[in-house]
Amino acid sequence: MKSGQQGMLMLEVLVALLIFSVGVLGLVSMQSLSTATSVNAEDRSTAAILANDMVADLWANNSATPVAANYSAWQARVSGSGLRGAKGKVTTTANAATVTVCWWPQARFGMATGTTADCTAGATASAQPAQFVTTVTIQ
């Protein structure tokens, strides 16, 4: 073996190890993103189900204004749904109701929870709650 080639195998192994490490870090990052996306999808599904519960109640009562007892029970279900800091509200006009469920996504776990007003006012861009909004017309 020529003296200029000594240590080349070690260098090749180190370069291969570096390439492998970058690949593994990429996979770990992709797994983390996949998990966050899955949690976000589950949260949105939960919010849609909660909003649908209120819409069903409005249709059952044939009114765009929710019955007070049902509205209180629905807000309790929203708060206890497992969505972090979840709030629910219904705004009505003549024969239309807008049902809003908002929550603070897990990705922003360190942030304080907001108020029901944050559902529409939307605090700062970095502290924006996630929300699901549906509008129904009762005739």
MIZATI-140864 format. One record per residue (C-alpha): residue number from 1; residue in one letter; x, y negated, z negated. Coordinates in Angstrom, 3 decimals. Layout:
MIZATI-140864
<pt NUM; 'A'; <X; Y; Z>>
...
END
This chain:
MIZATI-140864
<pt 1; 'M'; <0.000; 0.000; 0.000>>
<pt 2; 'K'; <1.316; -3.446; 0.850>>
<pt 3; 'S'; <1.964; -5.778; -2.023>>
<pt 4; 'G'; <-0.445; -8.409; -0.554>>
<pt 5; 'Q'; <-3.389; -6.011; -0.832>>
<pt 6; 'Q'; <-3.049; -5.165; -4.495>>
<pt 7; 'G'; <-6.145; -6.246; -6.438>>
<pt 8; 'M'; <-8.385; -6.524; -3.358>>
<pt 9; 'L'; <-10.600; -3.670; -4.547>>
<pt 10; 'M'; <-11.147; -5.461; -7.859>>
<pt 11; 'L'; <-12.075; -8.671; -6.006>>
<pt 12; 'E'; <-14.535; -6.780; -3.785>>
<pt 13; 'V'; <-16.148; -5.203; -6.846>>
<pt 14; 'L'; <-16.501; -8.613; -8.521>>
<pt 15; 'V'; <-18.094; -10.142; -5.413>>
<pt 16; 'A'; <-20.492; -7.188; -5.145>>
<pt 17; 'L'; <-21.369; -7.569; -8.831>>
<pt 18; 'L'; <-22.048; -11.284; -8.317>>
<pt 19; 'I'; <-24.359; -10.594; -5.368>>
<pt 20; 'F'; <-26.172; -7.888; -7.348>>
<pt 21; 'S'; <-26.578; -10.239; -10.345>>
<pt 22; 'V'; <-28.095; -12.984; -8.187>>
<pt 23; 'G'; <-30.547; -10.436; -6.758>>
<pt 24; 'V'; <-31.574; -9.227; -10.218>>
<pt 25; 'L'; <-32.089; -12.817; -11.413>>
<pt 26; 'G'; <-34.296; -13.430; -8.378>>
<pt 27; 'L'; <-36.400; -10.374; -9.209>>
<pt 28; 'V'; <-36.786; -11.453; -12.843>>
<pt 29; 'S'; <-37.866; -14.926; -11.719>>
<pt 30; 'M'; <-40.361; -13.439; -9.276>>
<pt 31; 'Q'; <-41.796; -11.189; -12.012>>
<pt 32; 'S'; <-42.224; -14.190; -14.311>>
<pt 33; 'L'; <-44.053; -16.130; -11.599>>
<pt 34; 'S'; <-46.247; -13.119; -10.870>>
<pt 35; 'T'; <-47.219; -12.806; -14.539>>
<pt 36; 'A'; <-48.054; -16.524; -14.794>>
<pt 37; 'T'; <-50.185; -16.316; -11.646>>
<pt 38; 'S'; <-52.023; -13.290; -13.010>>
<pt 39; 'V'; <-52.796; -15.067; -16.298>>
<pt 40; 'N'; <-54.001; -18.128; -14.366>>
<pt 41; 'A'; <-56.325; -15.966; -12.254>>
<pt 42; 'E'; <-57.734; -14.297; -15.369>>
<pt 43; 'D'; <-58.349; -17.706; -16.988>>
<pt 44; 'R'; <-60.162; -18.971; -13.890>>
<pt 45; 'S'; <-62.311; -15.834; -13.784>>
<pt 46; 'T'; <-63.246; -16.300; -17.437>>
<pt 47; 'A'; <-64.143; -19.954; -16.794>>
<pt 48; 'A'; <-66.268; -19.004; -13.779>>
<pt 49; 'I'; <-68.161; -16.404; -15.822>>
<pt 50; 'L'; <-68.786; -18.941; -18.602>>
<pt 51; 'A'; <-70.039; -21.555; -16.127>>
<pt 52; 'N'; <-72.259; -18.944; -14.495>>
<pt 53; 'D'; <-73.776; -18.137; -17.907>>
<pt 54; 'M'; <-74.925; -21.746; -18.262>>
<pt 55; 'V'; <-76.171; -21.894; -14.660>>
<pt 56; 'A'; <-78.218; -18.736; -15.288>>
<pt 57; 'D'; <-79.692; -20.363; -18.401>>
<pt 58; 'L'; <-80.610; -23.486; -16.423>>
<pt 59; 'W'; <-82.277; -21.390; -13.730>>
<pt 60; 'A'; <-84.154; -19.337; -16.344>>
<pt 61; 'N'; <-85.536; -22.518; -17.940>>
<pt 62; 'N'; <-86.231; -24.076; -14.519>>
<pt 63; 'S'; <-84.631; -27.302; -15.727>>
<pt 64; 'A'; <-81.397; -29.155; -15.040>>
<pt 65; 'T'; <-81.226; -30.031; -18.742>>
<pt 66; 'P'; <-80.085; -27.188; -21.004>>
<pt 67; 'V'; <-82.105; -26.217; -24.070>>
<pt 68; 'A'; <-80.259; -27.564; -27.141>>
<pt 69; 'A'; <-79.951; -24.205; -28.932>>
<pt 70; 'N'; <-78.749; -22.448; -25.772>>
<pt 71; 'Y'; <-76.295; -25.265; -25.063>>
<pt 72; 'S'; <-74.803; -25.026; -28.566>>
<pt 73; 'A'; <-74.499; -21.238; -28.281>>
<pt 74; 'W'; <-72.853; -21.600; -24.854>>
<pt 75; 'Q'; <-70.345; -24.154; -26.170>>
<pt 76; 'A'; <-69.496; -21.732; -28.993>>
<pt 77; 'R'; <-68.905; -18.958; -26.414>>
<pt 78; 'V'; <-66.673; -21.300; -24.387>>
<pt 79; 'S'; <-64.654; -22.236; -27.486>>
<pt 80; 'G'; <-64.262; -18.584; -28.490>>
<pt 81; 'S'; <-63.543; -17.308; -24.983>>
<pt 82; 'G'; <-59.798; -16.979; -25.402>>
<pt 83; 'L'; <-59.097; -19.899; -23.081>>
<pt 84; 'R'; <-56.696; -22.184; -24.945>>
<pt 85; 'G'; <-58.484; -25.343; -26.121>>
<pt 86; 'A'; <-61.532; -24.568; -23.957>>
<pt 87; 'K'; <-64.343; -27.096; -23.774>>
<pt 88; 'G'; <-67.598; -26.912; -21.876>>
<pt 89; 'K'; <-70.078; -29.567; -20.887>>
<pt 90; 'V'; <-73.110; -30.060; -18.695>>
<pt 91; 'T'; <-73.918; -33.380; -17.041>>
<pt 92; 'T'; <-77.319; -33.835; -15.468>>
<pt 93; 'T'; <-79.033; -36.061; -12.956>>
<pt 94; 'A'; <-82.664; -35.788; -11.860>>
<pt 95; 'N'; <-82.735; -32.147; -10.744>>
<pt 96; 'A'; <-79.002; -31.365; -10.540>>
<pt 97; 'A'; <-76.617; -30.174; -13.209>>
<pt 98; 'T'; <-72.822; -30.065; -13.125>>
<pt 99; 'V'; <-71.292; -27.433; -15.395>>
<pt 100; 'T'; <-67.643; -27.991; -16.320>>
<pt 101; 'V'; <-65.355; -25.647; -18.242>>
<pt 102; 'C'; <-61.862; -26.976; -18.920>>
<pt 103; 'W'; <-58.912; -25.475; -20.767>>
<pt 104; 'W'; <-55.181; -25.901; -21.258>>
<pt 105; 'P'; <-53.278; -23.318; -19.182>>
<pt 106; 'Q'; <-50.792; -21.011; -20.895>>
<pt 107; 'A'; <-47.981; -22.481; -18.799>>
<pt 108; 'R'; <-48.368; -25.672; -20.841>>
<pt 109; 'F'; <-48.422; -23.871; -24.175>>
<pt 110; 'G'; <-46.560; -26.583; -26.087>>
<pt 111; 'M'; <-49.081; -29.330; -25.305>>
<pt 112; 'A'; <-51.827; -30.473; -27.612>>
<pt 113; 'T'; <-55.376; -29.628; -26.634>>
<pt 114; 'G'; <-57.573; -32.387; -25.328>>
<pt 115; 'T'; <-61.148; -33.451; -25.818>>
<pt 116; 'T'; <-64.222; -32.752; -23.738>>
<pt 117; 'A'; <-63.674; -36.163; -22.113>>
<pt 118; 'D'; <-60.380; -34.858; -20.683>>
<pt 119; 'C'; <-62.422; -32.597; -18.404>>
<pt 120; 'T'; <-63.255; -35.550; -16.196>>
<pt 121; 'A'; <-60.963; -38.353; -17.282>>
<pt 122; 'G'; <-57.844; -36.222; -16.871>>
<pt 123; 'A'; <-55.054; -37.450; -19.108>>
<pt 124; 'T'; <-51.615; -37.903; -17.556>>
<pt 125; 'A'; <-50.505; -35.821; -14.595>>
<pt 126; 'S'; <-48.247; -33.724; -16.819>>
<pt 127; 'A'; <-51.005; -33.113; -19.385>>
<pt 128; 'Q'; <-53.878; -32.326; -17.037>>
<pt 129; 'P'; <-56.217; -29.569; -18.208>>
<pt 130; 'A'; <-57.280; -26.866; -15.775>>
<pt 131; 'Q'; <-60.983; -26.868; -15.032>>
<pt 132; 'F'; <-63.740; -25.009; -13.263>>
<pt 133; 'V'; <-66.650; -27.141; -12.039>>
<pt 134; 'T'; <-69.892; -26.001; -10.438>>
<pt 135; 'T'; <-72.986; -27.993; -9.491>>
<pt 136; 'V'; <-76.452; -26.496; -9.264>>
<pt 137; 'T'; <-79.731; -28.014; -8.051>>
<pt 138; 'I'; <-82.917; -26.926; -9.823>>
<pt 139; 'Q'; <-86.140; -27.376; -7.864>>
END
